[in-house]
Amino acid sequence: MKPGVFILILLIFHGFYVHGQELRGELGVGTDIPKLKSDAEMQIRRLSFEDKDYSLLGQFKIEYEAADWLNVGISYRYKATGESDSYDGNHIDYNNKNRYTFDLQYKSDRFDNDIKLKNRLRYQVNVDAGGDKVTYLRNRLKLDYKLTNLYRPYMAAEVYYNTDEQIIKNLRLYLGSEFELGNHSIELYYIVEADIEDNVELSYILGLAYKFDI
């Protein structure tokens, strides 16, 4: 078994037994034309297998290839479920009804060792049901490894900076794999999120995403 596959399986196994494990499922459709990519996605989230509460979200995003090394993107996400969801209000991803983002992403050519580097800078505006806004700057550094033409494991780290309070709010570490099957793609990912505003609190997220390109 390849080392990357073995490590991912261990982390996923651990994720199922961590207290407060969040589960995510994503379904998306995308289209690619020269220089332009668009995606529509639906996502469901649950805090655990036992928890009955869930969140349902819909998102649309557009990304433009401004240069070989630079992508520019915008997205809008709507939370379809009510504000009574049993998520901790401190978590930056859940304290919004509407979310708007603007992205700049640097992407390198794939190096001789088959590793590719991406660095995404995101400006994000969260708007809750009462109209209150919170803004973040997010910076994510991602490395993916082309293990085969169909399989690319990756790892990433991300910082969330609250521009209103001028503090770093959260840190995230990602580990996942992307599988390409023609027009179909499947992504399996695991996220450790650290809320560092007061005491460090860890959350664990396990997700599975499917996308079809037309």
N, C-alpha and C positions, 0 to 999 in steps of 0.2 A: 504494500500500500504506500502511495506517495506521502511524504511527511506532511504536506499541506492539508491533504484530506484527513489524515489521522488527527491532526491538531483541531481541525474544525469539528470533527465528530466528538472529540472530548469536550470541547466548549459547549456544544449543543446539549450533550448529555448532562453536563453540569447545569445548564440553563433551565432544564425541566425541573430541577429540584431546588432551585434557589428561591427563597421566600420573596414574594412580591414579583415574581417573574411576569413580565408582560408579553403577550402573544400578539403578533400582527400578521394579517393576511392581506395581500395586495393583488389587484387585477387591473391590467392596463392595456391600452391600445395606442399604437404610435404610428407616425408616418414620417418618412425621410424623403426630402427632395434636396437637390444640390444646395449646400450651405445652410439649410433650414431643417429643424427637427421639431415635431410637436407631439405631445403625449397627453392622454386623458386617463386618469387613474381613480379607482375606488379603493379605500382601505378600511378594514375593520380591526379594532383593537380591543383586547380584553386583558385584564390584569392577571388572570390565571385561568386554568381549566375549570376551577371550581367557581370562580366569580361569574355572576349572571349579568352584571352591568357591562356595557360595551360602548365604544364610540365608533361612529361611522363618518368617514370623511371623503370628500370628493375634491380632486385637484386637476387643474389644467395648466400646462406649461409649454413655453416656446423657447427654443434655443437657436441662436444664429452663430455660424462660424465666421467671425470677423477676420480671422487670420489662421494660418496653419497651427499656430500655437495658442490662440485665444478664442474662447466662446463667450457669448453674451446671452443671458437668458432672463426671462421673467416668468412668474408663476402666481396663480391664485388658488387658495384652498379654502373650502367651506366645511365647517363641522355641522353635520346634519342632525346629530343628536343633541339633547338638551343640556342645560348647565348642571343638572343633578348627577352627572356621572361621578363615580367614586374615585376620581383621580386627585392626587395631591396638587393643590393650586400653585405650589411653588415650581412645579415642573413646567419649563418654558414652552413645551410643545402642546400643553393642554389648556392653557389659560387664554384661549382665543376662540371666537366664533368664525372670524375671517382672518386669513393670513395672506400677506402680499410679500413677494420677494423679488429682488433684483440681484443677478449673479454675474460675476466675472470669473472665468476659469482658465487658468494657464494649464496647458497640456504639452508634455514633452514628446519627442519621438521615442519609440521603444528602443531601449538601450541594447547593446550587444548581448547582455545577460537576460534578455527578454522581460525586463522590468520597465514599466511605464509610470511616470510621475504625473499627478494632477493636483493642482492647488486651487481650491474654490474659495473666493471671497463673496460672502452673501450679506446683503442688507435686508433685514426682515422687519415687517411691521405686523404685530398682533393686535387685533381689535376684538374685545369681548362683546357680549350681548348688550351691555350698557353703553357701548361706544367708546370706552376707555382704550387708549393705545399704549403699547409698549414696543420699543424698537431694540433690535439687536444687530450687532455685527458678528458674523460667524466666519471662521476661517478653518477650512478642512484640508488637510494634506493626506493624499491617498496614493498608495503604491499597489499596482496590480502586477501579477506575474503570469505570463502566457505559458501555462503548463502544457496545453495542447491548443489546436485551433478552435476547439469547442469549450475549453474549460480554463477559467481565469480566477484563481483565488486572489484575494486582496486584503489589505489592512489599511486602517486610516485612523487619524486623530483629529479632533475638532474642538475648538474653543468658542464658547458663547459669551460675548461681551455686551452687557446691558448699557446702552448709550444714555439712557435717562438717569440711571444711578451711577454710571461710570465705574462699574465693577465687572470683573469676570464672574459670571453666574454659574456656568456649568462647563464640564469637560466630558468629552465622549471618546471612547475607543471602539473601533469597529473591526470585525473580522468576518469575512464572508467569501462566497464563491459565486461566480456568474457562469451560467451554462448557455451556450448559443446553439440552437437547433433550427437552422434555416430562419424562417420568419418568427420562430418562437424563442423566447428566452426565459430562463428561470434563475432567480437569485435567492440564495439562502444566506441570511446574515444574523450576526449576534452583536449586540451593543451593550457596553457597560457605560452607564451614565453616572457621573459624580456631581451632585449638587454641593457646591463649596461655599455657599453664601454665609452660612453660620458654621455648623458642624458638617463634616463631610458625610453625605448620605449617598449610598450606591443604589442604583436601579439596574435591572437586567432585562434586556429586550431580545426576544427571539422572533424572527420574521421570515416569511416566505412570500415571494413576489413572482407573478407570472405576467408576461407581456407578449402581445402579438403585434407585429408590424404589418401594415397594409401599404 
